[in-house]
Amino acid sequence: MQDSDSILQSLQRRVDSILQKLGTRDEIKKIRIEIANLIFDYLHLMKNSLGYWEKMYFANSILALAWHINSAHKPPQDSWLRLCLVSLENVFVPPENRAANRPPRNSQTYSLSFDQLIEAINEIRTILQN
C-alpha cells in the first residue's frame, strides 16, 4: 500500500483537477462520474482501515454527491460537489490533526460497513451511467 503522503498527493491532484473543471462548467455529468469514481477508488484504498472518522466522511461525501444529483436547482449549484470533495479530503486528515471537540459519535455511523458504503456509491455510479 502507498504511504499516506503519496495517497494525499494523489487525492489532492485529482480533487484539484475536478475543481478546475467545476470553475469552467464542463459537462456536469462527466464531473459527477469522475467524483463518484474518485470516491469508489479511495473507499477501496481504505477498505481495511475504515474507522468511525473515515466512515463518517465517506458517507458525507456520498450524500453530498447524491444531493447534487437530486438538486431542485437547474442547473444544480456547485456547492454540493464542493462539499463532497471537502468531505472526501477529510477522510485523510491524520488522527493527530482531527478536532478534539468533534461531534459526538453515533451508533449508526459506527455500524456502517465497507459493503454498505460501496453499495451507496455504486448506486450513484449506476444512475450516472444512464
C-alpha positions in Angstrom: 0.0 0.0 0.0 1.1 3.5 -0.7 2.3 5.7 2.2 -0.1 8.4 3.5 1.8 11.3 1.9 1.6 9.8 -1.6 -2.1 9.0 -1.1 -2.8 12.5 -0.1 -0.8 14.0 -3.0 -2.6 11.7 -5.5 -6.0 12.6 -4.0 -5.2 16.3 -4.0 -4.2 16.2 -7.7 -7.4 14.6 -8.6 -9.5 16.9 -6.5 -7.7 20.0 -7.9 -8.4 18.7 -11.4 -12.1 18.4 -10.7 -12.3 21.8 -9.1 -10.7 23.4 -12.2 -13.4 21.7 -14.3 -16.1 23.0 -11.9 -14.8 26.5 -12.4 -15.2 26.2 -16.2 -18.6 24.5 -16.0 -17.6 21.5 -18.1 -20.2 18.8 -18.6 -21.6 18.2 -15.2 -22.4 14.6 -15.8 -18.8 13.8 -16.6 -17.7 15.6 -13.5 -20.2 13.7 -11.3 -18.9 10.4 -12.8 -15.3 11.4 -12.1 -16.2 12.3 -8.5 -18.1 9.0 -8.0 -15.2 7.1 -9.3 -12.8 9.0 -7.1 -14.9 8.1 -4.0 -15.0 4.5 -5.2 -11.3 4.3 -5.7 -10.4 5.8 -2.3 -13.0 3.8 -0.5 -11.4 0.7 -1.8 -8.0 2.0 -0.8 -9.2 2.4 2.8 -11.2 -0.8 2.9 -9.1 -2.4 5.7 -8.8 0.8 7.8 -12.3 2.2 8.0 -12.7 3.7 11.4 -15.5 6.0 12.6 -13.9 9.1 11.1 -13.4 7.6 7.7 -16.9 6.2 7.6 -18.4 9.5 8.6 -16.6 11.5 5.9 -17.1 8.9 3.1 -20.8 8.8 3.9 -20.9 12.6 3.9 -19.1 12.7 0.5 -21.6 10.2 -1.0 -24.6 12.1 0.4 -23.3 15.4 -1.0 -22.9 13.9 -4.4 -26.5 12.5 -4.2 -27.8 15.9 -3.1 -26.2 17.5 -6.2 -27.8 14.9 -8.4 -31.2 15.4 -6.9 -31.0 19.2 -6.5 -34.0 21.2 -7.2 -31.8 23.9 -8.8 -31.4 23.6 -12.5 -28.5 23.6 -13.1 -27.5 22.4 -9.7 -25.2 24.7 -7.7 -21.6 23.6 -7.4 -21.7 23.8 -3.6 -22.8 20.2 -3.1 -19.9 19.0 -5.3 -17.5 21.1 -3.4 -18.8 19.8 -0.1 -18.5 16.3 -1.5 -14.8 16.9 -2.3 -14.1 18.5 1.1 -15.6 15.6 2.8 -13.5 13.2 0.8 -10.4 15.1 1.7 -11.4 15.0 5.4 -11.2 11.2 5.3 -7.5 11.5 5.1 -6.9 14.0 7.9 -4.3 12.4 10.2 -5.6 11.3 13.6 -3.4 13.8 15.4 -5.0 16.7 13.4 -8.6 15.8 14.0 -10.5 18.2 16.1 -10.7 17.3 19.8 -14.2 18.7 20.0 -15.7 16.9 17.1 -19.4 15.9 17.3 -20.4 13.0 19.4 -20.2 9.6 17.8 -23.4 7.8 17.0 -24.1 4.1 16.6 -25.5 4.5 13.1 -22.2 5.7 11.8 -20.3 3.0 13.7 -22.5 0.4 12.1 -21.8 1.4 8.5 -19.8 -1.2 6.7 -17.5 -1.1 3.7 -20.1 -3.0 1.8 -22.8 -0.5 2.6 -20.7 2.4 1.5 -19.7 0.6 -1.7 -23.4 -0.2 -2.3 -24.3 3.5 -1.9 -21.5 4.8 -4.2 -22.2 2.1 -6.8 -25.9 3.0 -6.8 -24.9 6.6 -7.7 -22.4 5.4 -10.3 -25.2 3.3 -11.9 -27.5 6.3 -12.0 -24.8 8.4 -13.6 -24.1 5.9 -16.3 -27.7 6.1 -17.6 
